[in-house]
Amino acid sequence: MEIENVKGYGLAMSDLEGSWSPAFKKWLKKTSQKIILMQLSFFQKLQLFYWFGKEKRKAQGLKLSDIYAKGMRNKSFINQQLEYLAMFSALVKTLDKEKALTIMYSVMDVTAAEAMLQSSPDAEVIRSFGDPMTFCSKYFEILPEASKKAGCHDMSISENSSDCFQFEVHWCVWYELAKKMGVPEACIPNCYADDVAYPEYFEKSGIRYSRRQTLAKGGQCCDFRFERM
């Protein structure tokens, strides 16, 4: 198999997420709602439904001209993110920021690994290319260009060797949308999802994943690092 034919190759993360199947989106929504609601009292559920409706209308009314000017055209991705942000904001108004984060962490604990598998090649496919770091380099080196074109991320590659590949995100549409919604911390569970799914996924191919900082937590960048184990 040529690497150009591997699942996800050459696609920005926003396009991968926006292309999730209707069946997976249905599962994700149903599972997320179940996890959220089981942690609320009856009265809190009523409050959440009230605020979710209001925050959803607010999200749909956000001015996104600067986001579109970056090249973002994936309406499916945008709509998914706005719905997530509306739910996070509704949780904040129903409870508080820390409790909203805790609940969304619990959602990511259950859904993050499956979401990644929807967009990423199987470990068997990676191993079929021989050296995993060579595959990693070829698979990711096109990502900055694809991400910029999609209006998803501004990123750069800071290391590309036989034993390590590192890229750094300097602008992130997930974080920018969260800031526009007035809940920048809503991006933190998205980052947390990476740390839930990535380590086990890459370890199967003999690659160690790490990240020291993220934009959402005040870092200068999001530094994704992949090293030979």
PyMOL CGO cylinders between C-alpha atoms (Angstrom):
from pymol import cmd
from pymol.cgo import CYLINDER

trace = [
    CYLINDER, 0.00, 0.00, 0.00, 1.22, 3.50, -0.84, 0.3, 1, 1, 1, 1, 1, 1,
    CYLINDER, 1.22, 3.50, -0.84, 1.16, 5.92, 2.08, 0.3, 1, 1, 1, 1, 1, 1,
    CYLINDER, 1.16, 5.92, 2.08, -1.07, 8.25, 0.06, 0.3, 1, 1, 1, 1, 1, 1,
    CYLINDER, -1.07, 8.25, 0.06, -3.78, 5.57, 0.35, 0.3, 1, 1, 1, 1, 1, 1,
    CYLINDER, -3.78, 5.57, 0.35, -3.52, 5.18, 4.13, 0.3, 1, 1, 1, 1, 1, 1,
    CYLINDER, -3.52, 5.18, 4.13, -6.55, 6.37, 6.07, 0.3, 1, 1, 1, 1, 1, 1,
    CYLINDER, -6.55, 6.37, 6.07, -6.26, 10.01, 7.10, 0.3, 1, 1, 1, 1, 1, 1,
    CYLINDER, -6.26, 10.01, 7.10, -3.14, 10.79, 5.09, 0.3, 1, 1, 1, 1, 1, 1,
    CYLINDER, -3.14, 10.79, 5.09, -2.96, 14.41, 3.93, 0.3, 1, 1, 1, 1, 1, 1,
    CYLINDER, -2.96, 14.41, 3.93, -6.10, 15.49, 5.79, 0.3, 1, 1, 1, 1, 1, 1,
    CYLINDER, -6.10, 15.49, 5.79, -6.28, 18.18, 8.45, 0.3, 1, 1, 1, 1, 1, 1,
    CYLINDER, -6.28, 18.18, 8.45, -7.62, 17.10, 11.82, 0.3, 1, 1, 1, 1, 1, 1,
    CYLINDER, -7.62, 17.10, 11.82, -10.74, 19.21, 11.33, 0.3, 1, 1, 1, 1, 1, 1,
    CYLINDER, -10.74, 19.21, 11.33, -11.50, 17.43, 8.05, 0.3, 1, 1, 1, 1, 1, 1,
    CYLINDER, -11.50, 17.43, 8.05, -10.97, 14.05, 9.68, 0.3, 1, 1, 1, 1, 1, 1,
    CYLINDER, -10.97, 14.05, 9.68, -13.38, 14.97, 12.45, 0.3, 1, 1, 1, 1, 1, 1,
    CYLINDER, -13.38, 14.97, 12.45, -15.86, 16.49, 10.04, 0.3, 1, 1, 1, 1, 1, 1,
    CYLINDER, -15.86, 16.49, 10.04, -15.93, 13.29, 7.99, 0.3, 1, 1, 1, 1, 1, 1,
    CYLINDER, -15.93, 13.29, 7.99, -17.02, 11.00, 10.83, 0.3, 1, 1, 1, 1, 1, 1,
    CYLINDER, -17.02, 11.00, 10.83, -19.83, 8.72, 9.73, 0.3, 1, 1, 1, 1, 1, 1,
    CYLINDER, -19.83, 8.72, 9.73, -23.44, 9.48, 10.71, 0.3, 1, 1, 1, 1, 1, 1,
    CYLINDER, -23.44, 9.48, 10.71, -23.50, 6.23, 12.72, 0.3, 1, 1, 1, 1, 1, 1,
    CYLINDER, -23.50, 6.23, 12.72, -20.44, 7.23, 14.74, 0.3, 1, 1, 1, 1, 1, 1,
    CYLINDER, -20.44, 7.23, 14.74, -21.75, 10.75, 15.31, 0.3, 1, 1, 1, 1, 1, 1,
    CYLINDER, -21.75, 10.75, 15.31, -24.99, 9.24, 16.61, 0.3, 1, 1, 1, 1, 1, 1,
    CYLINDER, -24.99, 9.24, 16.61, -23.08, 6.93, 18.96, 0.3, 1, 1, 1, 1, 1, 1,
    CYLINDER, -23.08, 6.93, 18.96, -20.87, 9.78, 20.14, 0.3, 1, 1, 1, 1, 1, 1,
    CYLINDER, -20.87, 9.78, 20.14, -23.81, 12.08, 20.87, 0.3, 1, 1, 1, 1, 1, 1,
    CYLINDER, -23.81, 12.08, 20.87, -25.83, 9.39, 22.64, 0.3, 1, 1, 1, 1, 1, 1,
    CYLINDER, -25.83, 9.39, 22.64, -22.87, 8.20, 24.72, 0.3, 1, 1, 1, 1, 1, 1,
    CYLINDER, -22.87, 8.20, 24.72, -21.82, 11.72, 25.67, 0.3, 1, 1, 1, 1, 1, 1,
    CYLINDER, -21.82, 11.72, 25.67, -25.32, 12.73, 26.71, 0.3, 1, 1, 1, 1, 1, 1,
    CYLINDER, -25.32, 12.73, 26.71, -25.69, 9.61, 28.83, 0.3, 1, 1, 1, 1, 1, 1,
    CYLINDER, -25.69, 9.61, 28.83, -22.40, 10.25, 30.65, 0.3, 1, 1, 1, 1, 1, 1,
    CYLINDER, -22.40, 10.25, 30.65, -23.30, 13.89, 31.26, 0.3, 1, 1, 1, 1, 1, 1,
    CYLINDER, -23.30, 13.89, 31.26, -26.86, 13.35, 32.45, 0.3, 1, 1, 1, 1, 1, 1,
    CYLINDER, -26.86, 13.35, 32.45, -26.01, 10.52, 34.84, 0.3, 1, 1, 1, 1, 1, 1,
    CYLINDER, -26.01, 10.52, 34.84, -23.91, 13.02, 36.83, 0.3, 1, 1, 1, 1, 1, 1,
    CYLINDER, -23.91, 13.02, 36.83, -26.73, 15.55, 37.27, 0.3, 1, 1, 1, 1, 1, 1,
    CYLINDER, -26.73, 15.55, 37.27, -29.72, 15.74, 39.54, 0.3, 1, 1, 1, 1, 1, 1,
    CYLINDER, -29.72, 15.74, 39.54, -33.22, 16.04, 38.10, 0.3, 1, 1, 1, 1, 1, 1,
    CYLINDER, -33.22, 16.04, 38.10, -33.27, 19.79, 38.71, 0.3, 1, 1, 1, 1, 1, 1,
    CYLINDER, -33.27, 19.79, 38.71, -29.79, 20.21, 37.21, 0.3, 1, 1, 1, 1, 1, 1,
    CYLINDER, -29.79, 20.21, 37.21, -30.93, 18.34, 34.09, 0.3, 1, 1, 1, 1, 1, 1,
    CYLINDER, -30.93, 18.34, 34.09, -33.78, 20.82, 33.65, 0.3, 1, 1, 1, 1, 1, 1,
    CYLINDER, -33.78, 20.82, 33.65, -31.34, 23.69, 34.05, 0.3, 1, 1, 1, 1, 1, 1,
    CYLINDER, -31.34, 23.69, 34.05, -28.94, 22.11, 31.55, 0.3, 1, 1, 1, 1, 1, 1,
    CYLINDER, -28.94, 22.11, 31.55, -31.64, 21.71, 28.89, 0.3, 1, 1, 1, 1, 1, 1,
    CYLINDER, -31.64, 21.71, 28.89, -32.67, 25.35, 29.37, 0.3, 1, 1, 1, 1, 1, 1,
    CYLINDER, -32.67, 25.35, 29.37, -29.12, 26.67, 29.11, 0.3, 1, 1, 1, 1, 1, 1,
    CYLINDER, -29.12, 26.67, 29.11, -28.18, 24.36, 26.26, 0.3, 1, 1, 1, 1, 1, 1,
    CYLINDER, -28.18, 24.36, 26.26, -30.94, 25.81, 24.12, 0.3, 1, 1, 1, 1, 1, 1,
    CYLINDER, -30.94, 25.81, 24.12, -29.81, 29.35, 24.87, 0.3, 1, 1, 1, 1, 1, 1,
    CYLINDER, -29.81, 29.35, 24.87, -26.12, 28.62, 24.38, 0.3, 1, 1, 1, 1, 1, 1,
    CYLINDER, -26.12, 28.62, 24.38, -26.79, 26.76, 21.15, 0.3, 1, 1, 1, 1, 1, 1,
    CYLINDER, -26.79, 26.76, 21.15, -28.52, 29.85, 19.74, 0.3, 1, 1, 1, 1, 1, 1,
    CYLINDER, -28.52, 29.85, 19.74, -25.60, 31.96, 20.95, 0.3, 1, 1, 1, 1, 1, 1,
    CYLINDER, -25.60, 31.96, 20.95, -23.11, 29.63, 19.26, 0.3, 1, 1, 1, 1, 1, 1,
    CYLINDER, -23.11, 29.63, 19.26, -25.00, 29.75, 15.97, 0.3, 1, 1, 1, 1, 1, 1,
    CYLINDER, -25.00, 29.75, 15.97, -24.85, 33.54, 16.09, 0.3, 1, 1, 1, 1, 1, 1,
    CYLINDER, -24.85, 33.54, 16.09, -21.10, 33.84, 16.58, 0.3, 1, 1, 1, 1, 1, 1,
    CYLINDER, -21.10, 33.84, 16.58, -19.21, 35.91, 14.03, 0.3, 1, 1, 1, 1, 1, 1,
    CYLINDER, -19.21, 35.91, 14.03, -16.72, 33.58, 12.42, 0.3, 1, 1, 1, 1, 1, 1,
    CYLINDER, -16.72, 33.58, 12.42, -15.45, 35.73, 9.56, 0.3, 1, 1, 1, 1, 1, 1,
    CYLINDER, -15.45, 35.73, 9.56, -11.86, 35.55, 10.81, 0.3, 1, 1, 1, 1, 1, 1,
    CYLINDER, -11.86, 35.55, 10.81, -12.12, 31.76, 11.13, 0.3, 1, 1, 1, 1, 1, 1,
    CYLINDER, -12.12, 31.76, 11.13, -13.37, 31.49, 7.56, 0.3, 1, 1, 1, 1, 1, 1,
    CYLINDER, -13.37, 31.49, 7.56, -10.63, 33.90, 6.44, 0.3, 1, 1, 1, 1, 1, 1,
    CYLINDER, -10.63, 33.90, 6.44, -8.07, 31.35, 7.65, 0.3, 1, 1, 1, 1, 1, 1,
    CYLINDER, -8.07, 31.35, 7.65, -9.49, 28.89, 5.12, 0.3, 1, 1, 1, 1, 1, 1,
    CYLINDER, -9.49, 28.89, 5.12, -11.98, 26.95, 7.26, 0.3, 1, 1, 1, 1, 1, 1,
    CYLINDER, -11.98, 26.95, 7.26, -14.83, 25.69, 5.08, 0.3, 1, 1, 1, 1, 1, 1,
    CYLINDER, -14.83, 25.69, 5.08, -15.84, 22.45, 6.80, 0.3, 1, 1, 1, 1, 1, 1,
    CYLINDER, -15.84, 22.45, 6.80, -19.35, 23.25, 8.03, 0.3, 1, 1, 1, 1, 1, 1,
    CYLINDER, -19.35, 23.25, 8.03, -19.83, 19.77, 9.49, 0.3, 1, 1, 1, 1, 1, 1,
    CYLINDER, -19.83, 19.77, 9.49, -16.80, 20.26, 11.73, 0.3, 1, 1, 1, 1, 1, 1,
    CYLINDER, -16.80, 20.26, 11.73, -17.87, 23.78, 12.71, 0.3, 1, 1, 1, 1, 1, 1,
    CYLINDER, -17.87, 23.78, 12.71, -21.36, 22.62, 13.64, 0.3, 1, 1, 1, 1, 1, 1,
    CYLINDER, -21.36, 22.62, 13.64, -20.00, 19.75, 15.73, 0.3, 1, 1, 1, 1, 1, 1,
    CYLINDER, -20.00, 19.75, 15.73, -17.72, 22.09, 17.63, 0.3, 1, 1, 1, 1, 1, 1,
    CYLINDER, -17.72, 22.09, 17.63, -20.41, 24.71, 18.20, 0.3, 1, 1, 1, 1, 1, 1,
    CYLINDER, -20.41, 24.71, 18.20, -22.72, 22.08, 19.64, 0.3, 1, 1, 1, 1, 1, 1,
    CYLINDER, -22.72, 22.08, 19.64, -19.96, 20.85, 21.94, 0.3, 1, 1, 1, 1, 1, 1,
    CYLINDER, -19.96, 20.85, 21.94, -19.22, 24.41, 23.05, 0.3, 1, 1, 1, 1, 1, 1,
    CYLINDER, -19.22, 24.41, 23.05, -22.91, 25.07, 23.69, 0.3, 1, 1, 1, 1, 1, 1,
    CYLINDER, -22.91, 25.07, 23.69, -23.07, 21.99, 25.91, 0.3, 1, 1, 1, 1, 1, 1,
    CYLINDER, -23.07, 21.99, 25.91, -19.90, 22.92, 27.79, 0.3, 1, 1, 1, 1, 1, 1,
    CYLINDER, -19.90, 22.92, 27.79, -21.15, 26.47, 28.33, 0.3, 1, 1, 1, 1, 1, 1,
    CYLINDER, -21.15, 26.47, 28.33, -24.51, 25.13, 29.52, 0.3, 1, 1, 1, 1, 1, 1,
    CYLINDER, -24.51, 25.13, 29.52, -22.70, 22.90, 32.03, 0.3, 1, 1, 1, 1, 1, 1,
    CYLINDER, -22.70, 22.90, 32.03, -20.74, 25.89, 33.30, 0.3, 1, 1, 1, 1, 1, 1,
    CYLINDER, -20.74, 25.89, 33.30, -23.94, 27.85, 33.83, 0.3, 1, 1, 1, 1, 1, 1,
    CYLINDER, -23.94, 27.85, 33.83, -25.65, 24.88, 35.47, 0.3, 1, 1, 1, 1, 1, 1,
    CYLINDER, -25.65, 24.88, 35.47, -22.72, 23.93, 37.69, 0.3, 1, 1, 1, 1, 1, 1,
    CYLINDER, -22.72, 23.93, 37.69, -19.35, 25.73, 37.43, 0.3, 1, 1, 1, 1, 1, 1,
    CYLINDER, -19.35, 25.73, 37.43, -16.21, 25.58, 35.29, 0.3, 1, 1, 1, 1, 1, 1,
    CYLINDER, -16.21, 25.58, 35.29, -14.37, 22.97, 37.33, 0.3, 1, 1, 1, 1, 1, 1,
    CYLINDER, -14.37, 22.97, 37.33, -17.35, 20.61, 37.45, 0.3, 1, 1, 1, 1, 1, 1,
    CYLINDER, -17.35, 20.61, 37.45, -17.96, 21.14, 33.74, 0.3, 1, 1, 1, 1, 1, 1,
    CYLINDER, -17.96, 21.14, 33.74, -14.34, 20.17, 33.05, 0.3, 1, 1, 1, 1, 1, 1,
    CYLINDER, -14.34, 20.17, 33.05, -14.61, 17.08, 35.24, 0.3, 1, 1, 1, 1, 1, 1,
    CYLINDER, -14.61, 17.08, 35.24, -17.72, 15.92, 33.43, 0.3, 1, 1, 1, 1, 1, 1,
    CYLINDER, -17.72, 15.92, 33.43, -16.21, 16.49, 29.99, 0.3, 1, 1, 1, 1, 1, 1,
    CYLINDER, -16.21, 16.49, 29.99, -13.06, 14.63, 31.05, 0.3, 1, 1, 1, 1, 1, 1,
    CYLINDER, -13.06, 14.63, 31.05, -15.30, 11.66, 31.87, 0.3, 1, 1, 1, 1, 1, 1,
    CYLINDER, -15.30, 11.66, 31.87, -16.85, 11.92, 28.41, 0.3, 1, 1, 1, 1, 1, 1,
    CYLINDER, -16.85, 11.92, 28.41, -13.42, 11.89, 26.77, 0.3, 1, 1, 1, 1, 1, 1,
    CYLINDER, -13.42, 11.89, 26.77, -12.32, 8.93, 28.87, 0.3, 1, 1, 1, 1, 1, 1,
    CYLINDER, -12.32, 8.93, 28.87, -15.01, 6.86, 27.16, 0.3, 1, 1, 1, 1, 1, 1,
    CYLINDER, -15.01, 6.86, 27.16, -15.07, 8.34, 23.66, 0.3, 1, 1, 1, 1, 1, 1,
    CYLINDER, -15.07, 8.34, 23.66, -11.57, 9.58, 22.80, 0.3, 1, 1, 1, 1, 1, 1,
    CYLINDER, -11.57, 9.58, 22.80, -9.97, 6.30, 21.77, 0.3, 1, 1, 1, 1, 1, 1,
    CYLINDER, -9.97, 6.30, 21.77, -12.86, 5.35, 19.49, 0.3, 1, 1, 1, 1, 1, 1,
    CYLINDER, -12.86, 5.35, 19.49, -12.91, 8.80, 17.92, 0.3, 1, 1, 1, 1, 1, 1,
    CYLINDER, -12.91, 8.80, 17.92, -9.24, 8.49, 17.07, 0.3, 1, 1, 1, 1, 1, 1,
    CYLINDER, -9.24, 8.49, 17.07, -9.74, 5.09, 15.46, 0.3, 1, 1, 1, 1, 1, 1,
    CYLINDER, -9.74, 5.09, 15.46, -12.35, 6.64, 13.17, 0.3, 1, 1, 1, 1, 1, 1,
    CYLINDER, -12.35, 6.64, 13.17, -9.67, 8.86, 11.64, 0.3, 1, 1, 1, 1, 1, 1,
    CYLINDER, -9.67, 8.86, 11.64, -6.40, 6.93, 11.97, 0.3, 1, 1, 1, 1, 1, 1,
    CYLINDER, -6.40, 6.93, 11.97, -4.77, 3.90, 10.32, 0.3, 1, 1, 1, 1, 1, 1,
    CYLINDER, -4.77, 3.90, 10.32, -4.72, 0.58, 12.15, 0.3, 1, 1, 1, 1, 1, 1,
    CYLINDER, -4.72, 0.58, 12.15, -1.51, -0.44, 13.89, 0.3, 1, 1, 1, 1, 1, 1,
    CYLINDER, -1.51, -0.44, 13.89, -1.23, -3.37, 11.47, 0.3, 1, 1, 1, 1, 1, 1,
    CYLINDER, -1.23, -3.37, 11.47, -1.14, -0.92, 8.55, 0.3, 1, 1, 1, 1, 1, 1,
    CYLINDER, -1.14, -0.92, 8.55, 1.59, 1.13, 10.21, 0.3, 1, 1, 1, 1, 1, 1,
    CYLINDER, 1.59, 1.13, 10.21, 3.69, -1.96, 10.92, 0.3, 1, 1, 1, 1, 1, 1,
    CYLINDER, 3.69, -1.96, 10.92, 3.29, -3.09, 7.30, 0.3, 1, 1, 1, 1, 1, 1,
    CYLINDER, 3.29, -3.09, 7.30, 5.48, -0.16, 6.25, 0.3, 1, 1, 1, 1, 1, 1,
    CYLINDER, 5.48, -0.16, 6.25, 8.39, -1.52, 8.27, 0.3, 1, 1, 1, 1, 1, 1,
    CYLINDER, 8.39, -1.52, 8.27, 10.04, 1.08, 10.49, 0.3, 1, 1, 1, 1, 1, 1,
    CYLINDER, 10.04, 1.08, 10.49, 7.34, 2.94, 12.48, 0.3, 1, 1, 1, 1, 1, 1,
    CYLINDER, 7.34, 2.94, 12.48, 9.26, 6.20, 12.74, 0.3, 1, 1, 1, 1, 1, 1,
    CYLINDER, 9.26, 6.20, 12.74, 9.77, 6.34, 9.00, 0.3, 1, 1, 1, 1, 1, 1,
    CYLINDER, 9.77, 6.34, 9.00, 6.02, 5.91, 8.58, 0.3, 1, 1, 1, 1, 1, 1,
    CYLINDER, 6.02, 5.91, 8.58, 5.36, 8.54, 11.27, 0.3, 1, 1, 1, 1, 1, 1,
    CYLINDER, 5.36, 8.54, 11.27, 7.59, 11.04, 9.50, 0.3, 1, 1, 1, 1, 1, 1,
    CYLINDER, 7.59, 11.04, 9.50, 6.01, 10.48, 6.09, 0.3, 1, 1, 1, 1, 1, 1,
    CYLINDER, 6.01, 10.48, 6.09, 2.49, 10.49, 7.51, 0.3, 1, 1, 1, 1, 1, 1,
    CYLINDER, 2.49, 10.49, 7.51, 2.87, 13.72, 9.49, 0.3, 1, 1, 1, 1, 1, 1,
    CYLINDER, 2.87, 13.72, 9.49, 5.24, 15.80, 7.37, 0.3, 1, 1, 1, 1, 1, 1,
    CYLINDER, 5.24, 15.80, 7.37, 2.40, 16.90, 5.08, 0.3, 1, 1, 1, 1, 1, 1,
    CYLINDER, 2.40, 16.90, 5.08, 0.21, 17.92, 8.03, 0.3, 1, 1, 1, 1, 1, 1,
    CYLINDER, 0.21, 17.92, 8.03, 1.31, 21.60, 8.37, 0.3, 1, 1, 1, 1, 1, 1,
    CYLINDER, 1.31, 21.60, 8.37, 0.44, 22.33, 4.75, 0.3, 1, 1, 1, 1, 1, 1,
    CYLINDER, 0.44, 22.33, 4.75, -2.86, 20.42, 4.89, 0.3, 1, 1, 1, 1, 1, 1,
    CYLINDER, -2.86, 20.42, 4.89, -3.84, 22.08, 8.18, 0.3, 1, 1, 1, 1, 1, 1,
    CYLINDER, -3.84, 22.08, 8.18, -3.09, 25.58, 6.96, 0.3, 1, 1, 1, 1, 1, 1,
    CYLINDER, -3.09, 25.58, 6.96, -5.08, 25.00, 3.78, 0.3, 1, 1, 1, 1, 1, 1,
    CYLINDER, -5.08, 25.00, 3.78, -8.04, 23.71, 5.80, 0.3, 1, 1, 1, 1, 1, 1,
    CYLINDER, -8.04, 23.71, 5.80, -7.92, 26.65, 8.24, 0.3, 1, 1, 1, 1, 1, 1,
    CYLINDER, -7.92, 26.65, 8.24, -7.51, 24.22, 11.10, 0.3, 1, 1, 1, 1, 1, 1,
    CYLINDER, -7.51, 24.22, 11.10, -4.05, 24.82, 12.55, 0.3, 1, 1, 1, 1, 1, 1,
    CYLINDER, -4.05, 24.82, 12.55, -0.94, 26.88, 12.02, 0.3, 1, 1, 1, 1, 1, 1,
    CYLINDER, -0.94, 26.88, 12.02, 1.85, 24.45, 12.81, 0.3, 1, 1, 1, 1, 1, 1,
    CYLINDER, 1.85, 24.45, 12.81, 5.50, 23.80, 12.16, 0.3, 1, 1, 1, 1, 1, 1,
    CYLINDER, 5.50, 23.80, 12.16, 7.80, 20.79, 12.30, 0.3, 1, 1, 1, 1, 1, 1,
    CYLINDER, 7.80, 20.79, 12.30, 10.58, 21.31, 14.84, 0.3, 1, 1, 1, 1, 1, 1,
    CYLINDER, 10.58, 21.31, 14.84, 12.27, 17.91, 14.64, 0.3, 1, 1, 1, 1, 1, 1,
    CYLINDER, 12.27, 17.91, 14.64, 12.30, 15.16, 12.04, 0.3, 1, 1, 1, 1, 1, 1,
    CYLINDER, 12.30, 15.16, 12.04, 14.92, 12.48, 12.62, 0.3, 1, 1, 1, 1, 1, 1,
    CYLINDER, 14.92, 12.48, 12.62, 15.15, 8.71, 12.50, 0.3, 1, 1, 1, 1, 1, 1,
    CYLINDER, 15.15, 8.71, 12.50, 14.17, 8.52, 16.17, 0.3, 1, 1, 1, 1, 1, 1,
    CYLINDER, 14.17, 8.52, 16.17, 11.86, 11.48, 16.72, 0.3, 1, 1, 1, 1, 1, 1,
    CYLINDER, 11.86, 11.48, 16.72, 9.21, 13.58, 15.02, 0.3, 1, 1, 1, 1, 1, 1,
    CYLINDER, 9.21, 13.58, 15.02, 7.81, 16.72, 16.63, 0.3, 1, 1, 1, 1, 1, 1,
    CYLINDER, 7.81, 16.72, 16.63, 5.36, 19.30, 15.36, 0.3, 1, 1, 1, 1, 1, 1,
    CYLINDER, 5.36, 19.30, 15.36, 4.09, 22.37, 17.15, 0.3, 1, 1, 1, 1, 1, 1,
    CYLINDER, 4.09, 22.37, 17.15, 0.69, 24.03, 16.84, 0.3, 1, 1, 1, 1, 1, 1,
    CYLINDER, 0.69, 24.03, 16.84, 0.77, 27.83, 17.10, 0.3, 1, 1, 1, 1, 1, 1,
    CYLINDER, 0.77, 27.83, 17.10, -2.88, 28.56, 16.21, 0.3, 1, 1, 1, 1, 1, 1,
    CYLINDER, -2.88, 28.56, 16.21, -5.76, 26.17, 16.80, 0.3, 1, 1, 1, 1, 1, 1,
    CYLINDER, -5.76, 26.17, 16.80, -9.34, 26.49, 15.53, 0.3, 1, 1, 1, 1, 1, 1,
    CYLINDER, -9.34, 26.49, 15.53, -10.67, 24.46, 18.49, 0.3, 1, 1, 1, 1, 1, 1,
    CYLINDER, -10.67, 24.46, 18.49, -9.19, 27.00, 20.91, 0.3, 1, 1, 1, 1, 1, 1,
    CYLINDER, -9.19, 27.00, 20.91, -10.25, 30.01, 18.84, 0.3, 1, 1, 1, 1, 1, 1,
    CYLINDER, -10.25, 30.01, 18.84, -13.85, 28.83, 18.70, 0.3, 1, 1, 1, 1, 1, 1,
    CYLINDER, -13.85, 28.83, 18.70, -13.86, 28.21, 22.44, 0.3, 1, 1, 1, 1, 1, 1,
    CYLINDER, -13.86, 28.21, 22.44, -12.61, 31.76, 23.06, 0.3, 1, 1, 1, 1, 1, 1,
    CYLINDER, -12.61, 31.76, 23.06, -15.29, 33.19, 20.80, 0.3, 1, 1, 1, 1, 1, 1,
    CYLINDER, -15.29, 33.19, 20.80, -17.90, 31.34, 22.85, 0.3, 1, 1, 1, 1, 1, 1,
    CYLINDER, -17.90, 31.34, 22.85, -16.50, 32.88, 26.03, 0.3, 1, 1, 1, 1, 1, 1,
    CYLINDER, -16.50, 32.88, 26.03, -15.37, 29.53, 27.45, 0.3, 1, 1, 1, 1, 1, 1,
    CYLINDER, -15.37, 29.53, 27.45, -11.70, 29.13, 26.41, 0.3, 1, 1, 1, 1, 1, 1,
    CYLINDER, -11.70, 29.13, 26.41, -11.33, 26.33, 28.97, 0.3, 1, 1, 1, 1, 1, 1,
    CYLINDER, -11.33, 26.33, 28.97, -13.77, 24.26, 26.83, 0.3, 1, 1, 1, 1, 1, 1,
    CYLINDER, -13.77, 24.26, 26.83, -10.78, 23.42, 24.62, 0.3, 1, 1, 1, 1, 1, 1,
    CYLINDER, -10.78, 23.42, 24.62, -8.96, 21.70, 27.49, 0.3, 1, 1, 1, 1, 1, 1,
    CYLINDER, -8.96, 21.70, 27.49, -11.05, 18.49, 27.32, 0.3, 1, 1, 1, 1, 1, 1,
    CYLINDER, -11.05, 18.49, 27.32, -10.24, 18.28, 23.60, 0.3, 1, 1, 1, 1, 1, 1,
    CYLINDER, -10.24, 18.28, 23.60, -6.55, 18.39, 24.48, 0.3, 1, 1, 1, 1, 1, 1,
    CYLINDER, -6.55, 18.39, 24.48, -7.18, 15.88, 27.26, 0.3, 1, 1, 1, 1, 1, 1,
    CYLINDER, -7.18, 15.88, 27.26, -8.73, 13.53, 24.68, 0.3, 1, 1, 1, 1, 1, 1,
    CYLINDER, -8.73, 13.53, 24.68, -5.39, 13.45, 22.84, 0.3, 1, 1, 1, 1, 1, 1,
    CYLINDER, -5.39, 13.45, 22.84, -3.63, 12.40, 26.03, 0.3, 1, 1, 1, 1, 1, 1,
    CYLINDER, -3.63, 12.40, 26.03, -6.23, 9.67, 26.58, 0.3, 1, 1, 1, 1, 1, 1,
    CYLINDER, -6.23, 9.67, 26.58, -6.08, 8.20, 23.07, 0.3, 1, 1, 1, 1, 1, 1,
    CYLINDER, -6.08, 8.20, 23.07, -2.60, 8.87, 21.70, 0.3, 1, 1, 1, 1, 1, 1,
    CYLINDER, -2.60, 8.87, 21.70, -0.30, 7.02, 24.16, 0.3, 1, 1, 1, 1, 1, 1,
    CYLINDER, -0.30, 7.02, 24.16, -1.91, 3.58, 23.76, 0.3, 1, 1, 1, 1, 1, 1,
    CYLINDER, -1.91, 3.58, 23.76, -2.54, 4.02, 20.04, 0.3, 1, 1, 1, 1, 1, 1,
    CYLINDER, -2.54, 4.02, 20.04, 1.06, 4.87, 19.17, 0.3, 1, 1, 1, 1, 1, 1,
    CYLINDER, 1.06, 4.87, 19.17, 2.57, 2.45, 21.68, 0.3, 1, 1, 1, 1, 1, 1,
    CYLINDER, 2.57, 2.45, 21.68, 1.10, -0.41, 19.63, 0.3, 1, 1, 1, 1, 1, 1,
    CYLINDER, 1.10, -0.41, 19.63, 3.43, 0.67, 16.82, 0.3, 1, 1, 1, 1, 1, 1,
    CYLINDER, 3.43, 0.67, 16.82, 6.48, 1.17, 19.03, 0.3, 1, 1, 1, 1, 1, 1,
    CYLINDER, 6.48, 1.17, 19.03, 6.18, 4.95, 19.26, 0.3, 1, 1, 1, 1, 1, 1,
    CYLINDER, 6.18, 4.95, 19.26, 6.10, 7.02, 22.44, 0.3, 1, 1, 1, 1, 1, 1,
    CYLINDER, 6.10, 7.02, 22.44, 3.81, 10.08, 22.41, 0.3, 1, 1, 1, 1, 1, 1,
    CYLINDER, 3.81, 10.08, 22.41, 4.25, 13.06, 24.73, 0.3, 1, 1, 1, 1, 1, 1,
    CYLINDER, 4.25, 13.06, 24.73, 3.24, 16.70, 25.00, 0.3, 1, 1, 1, 1, 1, 1,
    CYLINDER, 3.24, 16.70, 25.00, 4.53, 19.25, 27.50, 0.3, 1, 1, 1, 1, 1, 1,
    CYLINDER, 4.53, 19.25, 27.50, 2.24, 22.20, 26.82, 0.3, 1, 1, 1, 1, 1, 1,
    CYLINDER, 2.24, 22.20, 26.82, -0.92, 23.32, 25.06, 0.3, 1, 1, 1, 1, 1, 1,
    CYLINDER, -0.92, 23.32, 25.06, -2.31, 26.67, 23.95, 0.3, 1, 1, 1, 1, 1, 1,
    CYLINDER, -2.31, 26.67, 23.95, -5.49, 26.02, 25.93, 0.3, 1, 1, 1, 1, 1, 1,
    CYLINDER, -5.49, 26.02, 25.93, -3.50, 25.79, 29.16, 0.3, 1, 1, 1, 1, 1, 1,
    CYLINDER, -3.50, 25.79, 29.16, -1.46, 28.91, 28.46, 0.3, 1, 1, 1, 1, 1, 1,
    CYLINDER, -1.46, 28.91, 28.46, 1.46, 27.36, 26.62, 0.3, 1, 1, 1, 1, 1, 1,
    CYLINDER, 1.46, 27.36, 26.62, 3.28, 29.02, 23.74, 0.3, 1, 1, 1, 1, 1, 1,
    CYLINDER, 3.28, 29.02, 23.74, 2.24, 26.13, 21.51, 0.3, 1, 1, 1, 1, 1, 1,
    CYLINDER, 2.24, 26.13, 21.51, 0.96, 22.57, 21.55, 0.3, 1, 1, 1, 1, 1, 1,
    CYLINDER, 0.96, 22.57, 21.55, 4.08, 20.44, 21.15, 0.3, 1, 1, 1, 1, 1, 1,
    CYLINDER, 4.08, 20.44, 21.15, 3.28, 16.96, 19.84, 0.3, 1, 1, 1, 1, 1, 1,
    CYLINDER, 3.28, 16.96, 19.84, 6.30, 14.68, 20.15, 0.3, 1, 1, 1, 1, 1, 1,
    CYLINDER, 6.30, 14.68, 20.15, 6.65, 11.12, 18.81, 0.3, 1, 1, 1, 1, 1, 1,
    CYLINDER, 6.65, 11.12, 18.81, 9.75, 9.11, 19.71, 0.3, 1, 1, 1, 1, 1, 1,
    CYLINDER, 9.75, 9.11, 19.71, 11.00, 5.62, 18.96, 0.3, 1, 1, 1, 1, 1, 1,
    CYLINDER, 11.00, 5.62, 18.96, 10.49, 3.37, 21.99, 0.3, 1, 1, 1, 1, 1, 1,
]
cmd.load_cgo(trace, "trace")
